[in-house]
Amino acid sequence: MKTMPSPDNLLAFDALARAGSFTAAADLLDCHKSLVSARVKELEREMGAALVLRTTRKVALTEAGERLRPHAARLRETMAQARMAVDETQQDMAGPLTISTTSSLAQYVLGPILGDLATLHPALQLSLQVDNRLQDPVADVLDFCLRSARSHAIHDDRLVARLAGYASENLYASPTYLARHPAIRQPSDLAAHRLLVTESEHQSGLKLSCGEQLLHQPISMLFYLNHYPLQTHLALAGHGITLLTDYTASQYLERGELVRVLPEWHCDYWPIYLVHPFRSPLARKYQAFIDFVLPRVAAALPENRAQIGSDGRANNTR
């Protein structure tokens, strides 16, 4: 079985055929002439034929060398075209770009930002996948994931995780609901109220912290549901108290549609990361996406300047 010729050896032969001497060929390839000589000798061994006739000043191609010459030239041209194609891709601000995140981050944080990005770079084909399960950018063929670091590991050695900011989750209710029900001055008062929570939050109790004080508050009257946007809608409609992230509640607080319940007590706190497969160097559109999205996500997170407090984790990803 004959040995397949090495591309490096073929390129050295092509440079020699074009330049006419080992010294000139070395200048073309920006290497030492001894390397060119070694590669041409190795190519002759691979091909099983003498390819050049060596003299003190110049080289001449044998019949086999002349027949090989156009094939080596085509290899050089193909590799140059491959480099050009990759360079264009690296510099292009066009083509597909797929991002995944959770429903609440998509609605309240990332969706509006991607709308602005699409306006700025209309040639980008942006695709936002909304999925509350933990997605693997490599296995799921995603360019970026915006993740809440709550109950799941954020990345492994195949991925890069860039801190986007911090989020917190607290208790909120509408002024209408609070006006119709007993006042809430301490966590134990929650027992007399309707809580819009998941079943797991009911079973474990609400985890509340105030400074160094930490407690699990049992819940009695409640409404089970595991759909985060529906929790927001029901709370706005005055059907009970629910847990919301700060970035979800902020616009409703500004409009007076929601009120923070037990404002001195906090429920959960966690970082949010922009995760992507390790690529170096990054294509221009990927770097532009990072530079555009990261500061805007941070600005959309009210807790982005806070320091990490409690190390508690919630049981689900929203």
C-alpha positions in Angstrom: 0.0 0.0 0.0 1.5 3.3 -1.1 1.9 6.2 1.3 -0.4 9.2 0.9 1.8 12.3 0.2 2.0 14.9 3.0 0.3 18.2 2.1 3.3 20.1 3.8 5.7 18.1 1.6 3.7 18.9 -1.6 3.6 22.6 -0.7 7.4 22.5 -0.2 7.8 20.9 -3.7 5.4 23.5 -5.2 7.5 26.3 -3.8 10.7 24.7 -5.1 9.2 24.2 -8.6 8.1 27.9 -8.7 11.2 29.4 -7.2 13.9 27.2 -8.9 16.2 26.9 -5.9 16.0 25.7 -2.3 17.1 29.2 -1.0 14.4 31.0 -3.0 11.8 28.3 -2.0 12.7 28.8 1.6 12.1 32.6 1.2 8.6 31.9 -0.3 7.7 29.6 2.7 9.5 31.8 5.3 11.5 28.9 6.6 15.1 27.5 6.5 16.2 25.9 3.2 17.2 22.7 5.0 13.5 22.2 5.9 12.5 22.6 2.2 15.2 20.0 1.3 14.0 17.6 3.9 10.4 17.8 2.9 11.2 17.3 -0.8 13.3 14.3 0.0 10.4 12.9 2.2 8.0 13.5 -0.7 10.2 11.6 -3.1 10.2 8.7 -0.6 6.4 8.9 -0.3 5.9 9.0 -4.1 8.6 6.4 -4.8 10.2 8.5 -7.5 12.9 11.1 -8.0 11.2 14.5 -8.5 14.1 17.0 -8.8 17.6 17.0 -10.2 19.8 18.9 -7.8 22.8 21.1 -8.9 24.9 23.6 -7.0 22.8 26.6 -8.0 19.5 25.4 -9.4 17.2 22.5 -9.5 15.4 20.9 -12.4 12.3 18.8 -12.3 12.3 15.2 -13.5 9.6 13.8 -15.7 7.8 12.6 -12.6 8.3 16.1 -11.0 6.8 17.8 -14.0 3.7 15.6 -13.8 3.4 16.2 -10.1 3.8 20.0 -10.5 0.2 21.0 -11.5 -1.3 18.8 -8.7 0.9 20.5 -6.1 -0.1 23.9 -7.5 -3.8 23.0 -7.2 -3.2 22.0 -3.6 -1.7 25.4 -2.9 -4.7 27.1 -4.6 -7.2 25.0 -2.7 -5.6 25.8 0.6 -5.5 29.5 -0.2 -9.2 29.4 -1.1 -9.9 27.5 2.2 -8.1 30.2 4.1 -10.0 32.9 2.3 -13.4 31.2 3.0 -12.6 30.9 6.7 -11.3 34.5 6.9 -14.5 35.7 5.4 -16.5 33.7 7.9 -14.5 35.1 10.8 -15.0 38.7 9.6 -18.6 38.4 8.5 -21.5 40.0 10.4 -24.1 37.7 8.7 -25.5 34.2 8.9 -27.1 32.1 11.6 -26.7 32.7 15.3 -28.6 30.5 17.7 -29.2 31.4 21.4 -31.1 29.5 24.2 -32.4 30.7 27.5 -35.3 30.2 29.9 -38.8 31.6 29.5 -38.5 34.5 32.0 -35.0 35.6 30.8 -36.3 35.4 27.2 -39.3 37.6 27.9 -37.9 40.1 30.3 -34.2 40.3 29.5 -32.8 38.7 26.3 -35.7 39.1 23.9 -35.7 43.0 23.7 -31.9 43.0 23.5 -31.9 40.6 20.5 -34.5 42.8 18.9 -32.1 45.7 19.1 -29.2 43.5 17.8 -31.3 42.4 14.8 -31.9 46.1 13.9 -28.3 46.9 14.2 -27.1 43.9 12.1 -30.0 42.8 9.8 -27.8 40.2 8.0 -27.7 38.1 11.2 -30.2 35.2 11.2 -31.0 35.2 14.9 -32.8 32.2 16.5 -33.9 32.3 20.1 -34.8 28.9 21.6 -36.8 29.2 24.8 -36.4 26.1 27.0 -36.4 25.8 30.8 -34.4 22.6 30.8 -30.6 22.8 31.0 -29.2 22.7 27.5 -25.8 21.7 26.3 -24.5 24.2 23.7 -22.3 21.4 22.1 -24.8 18.6 22.1 -27.8 20.9 21.2 -25.7 22.8 18.5 -26.2 26.2 20.1 -23.9 29.3 19.8 -24.8 30.8 23.2 -26.9 30.0 26.3 -28.0 32.6 28.9 -28.2 30.5 32.1 -29.3 31.0 35.6 -26.8 29.2 37.9 -29.3 27.8 40.4 -29.5 24.0 40.7 -27.4 23.1 37.7 -23.7 23.2 36.8 -23.0 26.1 34.4 -20.2 24.8 32.3 -17.5 22.2 31.9 -14.1 22.2 30.2 -15.7 22.3 26.7 -17.5 25.6 27.5 -16.7 29.2 28.4 -19.0 30.9 31.0 -19.0 34.7 31.1 -20.7 36.3 34.1 -23.6 38.5 33.0 -24.8 39.6 36.4 -26.9 38.6 39.4 -30.6 38.0 39.9 -32.7 37.6 43.1 -36.2 36.1 43.7 -38.6 37.6 46.3 -42.2 37.7 47.2 -44.6 40.0 45.3 -48.4 40.6 45.3 -50.7 43.2 43.7 -52.0 46.1 45.9 -55.5 44.8 45.2 -54.8 41.4 46.8 -53.0 43.0 49.8 -55.8 45.4 50.4 -58.3 42.5 50.7 -56.3 40.3 53.0 -54.6 40.4 56.5 -51.5 42.5 56.8 -48.1 40.7 56.4 -45.6 41.9 58.9 -43.5 38.7 59.5 -43.0 35.4 57.7 -45.5 33.5 59.9 -48.2 35.8 58.6 -47.9 34.0 55.2 -49.8 31.0 56.6 -53.0 32.9 56.2 -52.4 33.8 52.5 -52.7 32.2 49.1 -49.3 31.4 47.7 -48.8 30.8 44.0 -45.9 28.4 44.1 -44.7 25.1 42.7 -45.4 21.9 44.6 -41.8 21.4 45.5 -41.7 24.9 47.1 -44.7 24.0 49.2 -43.2 20.7 50.3 -39.9 22.3 51.4 -41.3 25.6 52.6 -40.3 29.0 51.5 -36.6 29.6 52.2 -36.3 33.1 53.6 -33.2 35.1 54.8 -32.8 38.4 56.6 -29.2 39.2 57.4 -27.8 36.2 59.2 -31.3 34.8 60.0 -32.4 31.9 57.8 -35.7 30.1 58.0 -38.0 27.7 56.1 -41.6 29.1 56.3 -44.3 26.4 55.9 -47.1 27.3 53.5 -50.7 26.3 54.0 -53.2 28.0 51.6 -51.8 27.8 48.1 -52.3 27.3 44.4 -49.9 24.8 42.7 -48.5 25.7 39.3 -45.2 25.4 37.6 -45.6 27.9 34.8 -43.6 31.1 35.6 -45.4 33.5 33.3 -48.8 32.3 34.6 -47.6 33.0 38.2 -46.8 36.5 37.2 -50.2 36.9 35.4 -52.2 35.6 38.4 -50.3 37.7 40.9 -51.0 40.8 38.7 -54.7 39.8 38.7 -54.8 39.8 42.5 -55.0 36.0 43.0 -52.2 35.6 45.5 -48.6 36.1 46.5 -45.9 34.6 44.3 -42.1 34.3 43.9 -40.7 36.5 41.1 -37.3 37.4 39.9 -36.3 41.0 40.3 -36.0 41.5 36.5 -39.5 40.2 36.1 -41.0 42.3 38.8 -39.2 45.6 38.2 -41.4 47.0 35.5 -44.6 46.1 37.5 -43.1 47.7 40.6 -42.4 50.9 38.7 -46.1 51.0 37.4 -47.4 50.2 40.9 -49.0 47.0 39.7 -47.0 44.8 42.2 -45.7 45.4 45.7 -42.8 43.7 47.4 -44.0 41.5 50.3 -41.8 41.3 53.4 -39.1 43.5 51.7 -36.5 42.9 54.4 -36.7 39.1 53.7 -35.0 37.6 50.6 -35.8 34.2 49.0 -33.0 33.3 46.6 -30.0 34.9 44.9 -27.8 33.5 42.0 -25.5 34.5 39.2 -26.4 34.5 35.5 -23.9 33.5 32.8 -23.6 33.7 29.1 -22.2 30.3 28.1 -20.7 29.2 24.8 -18.5 26.5 23.3 -14.9 27.3 23.5 -13.8 28.9 20.3 -10.5 30.7 19.8 -10.2 33.0 18.0 -13.9 33.9 17.9 -15.6 34.8 14.7 -16.5 38.5 14.4 -20.2 37.9 14.8 -19.7 35.9 18.0 -17.4 38.6 19.5 -19.9 41.3 18.4 -22.7 39.3 20.0 -20.8 39.1 23.3 -19.9 42.7 23.3 -23.4 43.8 22.6 -25.4 41.4 24.8 -23.3 41.2 28.0 -23.5 44.8 29.2 -27.2 45.1 28.2 -28.1 41.9 30.2 -26.2 43.3 33.2 -28.1 46.6 32.9 -31.4 44.7 32.8 -30.6 42.8 36.1 -31.4 45.0 39.2 -29.0 42.9 41.3 -26.0 43.1 38.9 -23.9 45.2 41.3 -24.7 43.1 44.4 -22.2 40.9 46.1 -23.0 37.2 46.5 -24.8 36.6 49.8 -26.6 33.4 50.6 -25.4 30.3 48.8 -28.9 28.7 48.7 -30.2 27.2 45.5 -33.8 26.8 44.3 -35.1 23.5 43.1 -35.9 24.4 39.5 -34.8 26.6 36.7 -37.2 29.2 35.4 
